[in-house]
Amino acid sequence: MAEVKTKDRVLSAALAAFGRRGYEATSLDALAGELGVRKQTILYYFPSKEALLEAVVDQAAGEMALALTDSLARPGRAWNRVEAIVRAVFRLAGRRPELLGLLREVTRLGPPAATRFALALGPLIDRATGFLDESMDQGELRRQDARLLLLVAYSSVVGAATEVEVLRALGVEPTARSLVRQRAALLGFLRSALLPA
């Protein structure tokens, strides 16, 4: 039981550190110090820093998939489901900004971490694309490039949650209230892009 708890603590601390400081800026020694364990304890569970990153990516992808799957599976009109998905991602951004910070970091690192993340979320992205295309075919949503639309929404949410200095340069102090305003702005953009006239 203690072994599982320690492994979970290492994963949680690594996710937070990689998401906030970045992968290269986080040493296993510093991580061990934060956890109050020896570096060898981390290496017992994860034989290298790369193996730790892989486990963190898998955990983050699973957490994101869980948050989005529930919203995507909701019954109802297409726009209500789009809105539920956006709200779920913003809730995740507000509750776990380090998770979206990790997503940004993994994208910056490129392969193999980015590839691993993309493969883990691939089925969910395919499902979301299929839902959008089907809703467009049925006339519930205006015809758009579904994958490009997902990319725009993803970039908006990740930027709102992780690009603190960019937001400050634009005069937006990152707070819970500003996150709500950014969510409303993204929903307004998506509504005008997707709802038929």
BELJOHU-V688498 format. One record per run of one state. SS is the DSSP state (helix for helix, strand for strand, loop for the rest). FROM is the first residue (numbers start at 0). TO is the last residue. Records with the same first field share a line. If there is no record, write none. Layout:
SS: FROM-TO ; FROM-TO
This chain:
loop: 0-0 ; 20-26 ; 35-37 ; 45-47 ; 72-76 ; 95-95 ; 109-111 ; 137-144 ; 162-162 ; 169-174 ; 194-196
helix: 1-19 ; 27-34 ; 38-44 ; 48-71 ; 77-94 ; 96-108 ; 112-136 ; 145-161 ; 163-168 ; 175-193
